[in-house]
């Protein structure tokens, strides 16, 4: 059964709260600062080598970018036009992005990371530990054109 979009209802309790912000993006490391009220949530995270960072693509958060539903993936030579949900395009209905990063260290409310693909000022949605048994699928299938993109 398909629900017409005009009938979709978002629960009044559903709201997004940003927990921090990308402070610095460098060649080697980047920093994410959690807001003080969330910093206690970092307790115990230091034992993990990698984390998953979900962040808001604030530079793409406008009506035009949120209406994009088809894209030609950039950085993938020969890629066809595809639906935005089959891509990692920053233009999407909800501009949420994800990066798997090496956790270099935690300094109070600041995460020092390698591999963060975010812009300075990007609001942080969530931080989760990377779990190899749950977050890695070595046999995952991807289209041929994806293999012609930049290295991970």
C-alpha positions in Angstrom: 0.0 0.0 0.0 1.4 3.4 -1.0 0.6 6.4 1.3 0.2 9.6 -0.7 2.9 12.2 0.3 0.2 14.7 1.4 -1.1 12.2 3.9 2.3 11.5 5.5 2.4 12.8 9.1 5.5 13.4 11.1 5.0 12.7 14.8 5.1 15.8 16.9 7.8 14.3 19.0 10.1 13.8 16.1 12.8 16.5 16.1 16.4 16.7 15.2 18.9 18.0 17.8 22.4 18.8 16.7 25.0 17.6 19.2 28.0 19.5 18.0 29.8 21.1 15.1 32.8 20.4 12.8 35.4 22.9 14.1 38.4 22.2 11.8 39.1 20.2 8.7 42.8 19.7 8.0 44.9 17.7 5.6 45.7 15.1 8.3 43.1 15.5 11.0 39.8 17.2 11.7 38.1 18.2 14.9 34.5 17.8 16.0 33.4 19.7 19.2 30.3 18.3 21.0 28.2 20.8 22.8 28.7 20.7 26.6 25.3 19.0 27.3 26.3 16.0 25.2 30.0 15.6 26.0 29.3 13.0 28.7 28.0 10.8 25.9 31.7 10.3 24.8 32.4 8.3 27.9 34.0 4.9 26.8 34.3 5.8 23.1 38.1 6.1 23.3 38.5 2.4 23.2 37.2 2.2 19.6 39.6 2.8 16.7 36.9 4.2 14.4 33.6 6.0 14.6 30.7 6.8 12.3 29.9 10.5 12.2 26.5 11.6 10.9 26.3 15.3 10.0 24.1 17.9 8.4 25.1 19.2 4.9 24.3 22.8 5.9 25.8 24.2 2.7 23.2 22.2 0.7 20.3 22.9 3.0 18.0 24.9 0.7 14.8 24.3 -1.3 16.6 23.8 -4.6 19.0 21.2 -3.3 16.3 19.4 -1.3 14.3 18.9 -4.5 17.0 17.1 -6.4 15.9 13.5 -7.1 18.2 12.6 -10.0 22.0 13.0 -10.3 25.0 12.0 -12.3 27.5 10.9 -9.7 30.5 13.1 -9.8 34.0 11.6 -9.5 32.8 8.4 -11.1 33.8 8.4 -14.8 31.0 7.1 -17.0 28.3 7.0 -14.3 24.7 7.2 -15.6 22.0 9.4 -14.2 20.5 7.7 -11.2 18.1 8.5 -8.4 19.6 10.4 -5.5 19.0 7.5 -3.1 21.3 5.4 -5.2 24.1 8.0 -4.7 26.1 9.8 -2.1 25.2 13.2 -3.6 25.1 16.0 -1.1 21.9 17.3 -2.8 19.0 15.3 -1.2 15.6 15.8 0.5 17.2 15.5 3.9 20.9 16.7 3.8 22.3 14.1 6.1 25.8 12.7 5.5 27.9 10.0 7.0 31.7 9.5 7.4 33.6 6.6 8.8 36.6 8.1 10.6 39.6 6.9 12.5 39.3 8.2 16.1 42.8 9.6 16.8 41.9 10.9 20.3 39.4 12.6 22.5 40.3 15.8 24.2 37.4 16.7 26.6 34.4 17.4 24.3 36.6 17.3 21.1 37.0 14.4 18.8 40.2 14.4 16.7 39.5 12.4 13.6 41.1 11.2 10.4 39.0 10.8 7.3 36.1 13.2 8.0 34.5 14.3 4.8 32.7 17.4 6.1 32.9 21.2 5.9 33.8 23.4 8.8 30.6 24.5 10.5 28.7 21.3 9.6 26.3 20.5 12.5 26.8 17.0 14.0 23.7 14.7 14.1 25.3 11.7 15.9 28.5 9.8 16.6 28.5 6.0 16.8 31.2 3.5 17.3 32.2 1.6 14.2 31.6 -2.1 14.6 33.4 -4.3 12.0 31.0 -7.3 12.5 27.9 -5.1 11.9 29.1 -2.2 9.7 31.2 -4.0 7.1 29.8 -6.1 4.3 32.7 -7.4 2.2 30.4 -9.1 -0.3 28.3 -6.0 -0.9 27.3 -5.5 -4.6 27.9 -2.2 -6.4 27.4 -1.2 -10.0 30.3 -1.3 -12.5 30.5 2.6 -12.8 31.1 2.9 -9.0 34.4 1.0 -9.4 35.8 3.9 -11.5 35.6 6.5 -8.7 38.1 7.9 -6.3 39.7 5.6 -3.7 37.9 5.5 -0.4 
